[in-house]
Amino acid sequence: MGDWKTITVPALSSASKIPYQNTSEKKNRSTCGTSEKKMSPSSLNMQQVLRSPLPLSKSMHSFFSAFCTEENVEQSISYLNRELTTLGFPSLYSECKDKELNVVSVLNCMNELLVLQRKNLRAQEEVEIQHLKLGSDMDHLQNCYAKVKEQLETSRREIVGLQERDRQQQCKHRNLHQLLKNEKDEVQKLQNIIASRATQYNHDMKRKEREYNKLKERLHQLVMNKKDKKIAMDVLNYVGRVDGKRGAWRTGKTEARNEEEMYKVLLGGYEQRQKQLLVENAELKKVLQQMKKEMISLLPPQKQKPKERAEDGIGPVLSDMEEDAVELNKENMWELSCETVREQLTNSIRKQWRMLKNHVEKLDNQVSRAHSGALNGSDVISREDHELETEKLELEIQQCKEMIKTQQQLLQQQLMSPCDDDTSMLLQDCYLLEERERLQEEWKLFREQKKNFERERRSFTEAAIRLGLERKAFEEDRGAWLKQQFLSMTSDHKNSEHVKTQSAYSGSSDPDNQLMNFRSRQKKPHCLPSVPPSEELCQTIQHIPHNSNSSVVLNKTTEDSKPKQWKGLNKAETE
Amino acid sequence: MNFSEVFKLSSLLCKFSPDGKYLASCVQYRLIVRDVNNLQILQLYTCLDQIQYIEWSSDSLFILCAMYKRGIVQVWSLEQPDWHCKIDEGSAGLVASCWSPDGRHILNTTEFYLRITVWSLCTKSVSYIKYPKACQNGIAFTKDGRYMALAERRDCKDFISLFVCSDWQLLRHFDTETQDLSGIEWAPNGCVLAVWDTCLEYKILLYSLDGRLLSTYSAYEWSLGIKSVAWSPSSQFLAIGSYDEKVRILNHVTWKKITEFEHPATIANPKIIVYKEMEKSPRVETESLAFPPARAQASSLFSTQSKYDISQVPVSLQYVKPVADRANPRIGIGMLAFSPDNCFLATKNDNIPNAIWIWDVQKLKLFVVLEQLYAVQLFQWDPHQPRLAICTGNSKVYLWSPAGCVSVQVPMEGDFQVLSLCWHSSGDSMALLSKDNFCMCYLEREEVK
């Protein structure tokens, strides 16, 4: 047949990737079968995609003319008609006349066939595409499958290997276990051996010892029996005992005495030990008490209350016990060594210690919190602040040191700088100039004051003299006045008042005398400004008020004025 | 420090009298009594045979000389040189001999520990004590000399008998729960008796004076046990040295262990002072050497000087591994001694034979370690102050006190190997004993710097 390059349905061809380009017939299917698998010479063109549904090459014409020639037109028509009717197409012949070609139906059939052909081609395309897709999927799956198979293989091999190793380890483990068991058994065996050997040894020893004892007995008998003179002591004379006394017979009394002695020695030893232990105990108790006090003092007072509150029922009981213990301890700490006191002491110390520990832990927490920068209490100084402070202080110290150094240097310079005599003299004096001037000023002041005081004193003395004179006059007046008084009084009571008058006279005369003294001594203050005369004068003045009662008020005033004056004098003198 | 000249000596028998006035020494069969201060011979006695043991009586009036081979004990008097006394045990033989505390009785232990014969010098009477225990310290007297404890063994069991020394009355007789008693010792206050078992079992029993068992202490089982025991002078502590290189201290109130002292080969604590004896050879000036060299020079040329250096911790000491299959191995704490003021305890671990460990008893801690060049033979505390004298078998004597330690060369011609020493009761001098000689060493007050 010809070279029809049509693309046939893959069902017709064998399952292969490359679509065969078979030759086929449109009309004669059976004959197509022979030429189906024939590869056309132009199979080289297979590389090119010849998927055009419409055959256009020249060779098509030859193919077309192969089926129907001029000779077998009728047969071909009848054949085609038969085929088409079996396929369901209408007949090609016209209805009225047989063997006459119905062009319309022929054309319709042809159209139908074309449509069918196109449909088929499209379907074929789709199928091809799907086929490709499936092929690639298949490839992919095959790859995956191959890989998975490989993995499976490797994992199987691994498993086998691991199983092998596991088996070996199990073996080893079993072996070691066995070894351990063996060792343990051996140890046990050896211990048993030792024990048995020990018993055997003891038994043998005992046996040998018994034999030995028998020998000893035998020997002893022999030795004792021999009684030869050789066993003897040859002493020149007896030796006195150490304590000079005679030996005593051994009696029951001596035995009892010995027992007594022994017990005395033992008791002595025990007593000594007990004393030591008591002393130790007392010391330890003291130490514990001290520790307790210190612990209590260490703990801040407010902490104790919440703690005690927290201990609810136990709290009050414990505090009671504490009080009791404290009382007990205060009273007779040292003597008591009974169980309860000891327990109380240890319990209280434990409690205090616990509180102290909690307190310390709290402080630690606070410190750690301060470190991490969280909010800290007012009494906790953060480290940075602390460091800043220390830096500041160090700076200050540095500055101060530098200042001191410079000052020292300057001082040194001052002292050590070389200079000539004048300047040195000047320099030597310069420190004292200020002082000297000040001193001089003060001297001046002092001298002025002295002069002033001298003047004042003189004025005072003059005033005193004047006053003395006035006083004298006054006294004279007073005396006269008193005289008159008494004269008037005595005119009333002549005899009884005689004494009084006498006394009055004496009193009046005394003041005169004293006034005389006073006057004479008045002159003295001028020449001898010494203290004693003034004191005497004070005393004499005081005598005057003692003598007469009525003149108390007057004297008081004089007293007041005089001592003041003298005081002023005194002051002046001392300055 | 002054050294006297050497005198002859045999068998390391040299003892001071208890009152400190005399020194007795033996040369073969002669007993020589010297004055302590000038070492002049005061008395010379001749015995019948080579003397093996001498002991002063407690009042320093008599000396006993025991000759074990002949079985004879001869007693000499200082006051009356003509007085003589000979005790002959005859066929019974003699193994040990000692005075009783009153100085008038002699206790002889016959051969095979058959019996103990008590000979009285006052009454010429004899008493026998049967079944004494065949151990080294079977007899113990209390410090005040009133009571004597004697270990006995009857029917494979151990017993203790307590006697009153004044009339030898048996006060108490009780059995002990020991397998094989190996030693007894009274506490210095005379109220407690420590009894310990053989080294195969660690067990120490404490009995009161009236025979009651106060307490038992056993640190461990099976391994070798107690090697040495020492009471502290105040009777407060009992130090037990054992074969496991540890010392355990028991207290007298509860008789329980308060601490244990270990003796490891390395010391790492920096607070412990380690004195190491170093050799320094003397510089030899070749010009001043004369030929032939004088004898004194020769000896001093070859004698090596030594001094103590303070080693820096950590220090590792020379550890000697004991021979495994021998009995009585040289391991464990072999020597223990408390200082007389109860402040220090000196110990020696036989595994580390060159070192002496000094422990502070008040703090219960290791204080000082002295490392010598040779194995320590003997150490002894001064009877009055905490001063330890050590000899290691060479020609030097070593002194330690809390102020420091010093190594002194004994300035003798020829070889003078100090094998033993003993202090005078006043602590002012000591006698250094070598195999054939001895010399006196006088210490000045506040000698050790």
Interface residues (C-beta under 8 A of the other chain):
Chain A: I194 N202 M205 K206 E209 R210 N213 K216 L219 H220 V223 K226 D228 K230 I231 A232 M233 D234 V235 L236 N237 Y238 V239 G240 R241 V242 G247 A248 R250 T254 E255 N258 E259 E261 M262 Y263 V265 L266 G269 Y270 Q272 R273 L277
Chain B: S58 D59 F62 S77 D82 W83 H84 C85 K86 I87 D88 E89 G90 S91 A92 D102 G103 R104 T110 F112 L114 R115 W119 L121 C122 T123 K124 V126 K130 R146 Y147 R153 D155 C156 V164 S166 D167 Q169 L171 Q179 D180 N189 G190 C191 S208 L209 D210 W222 H252 V253
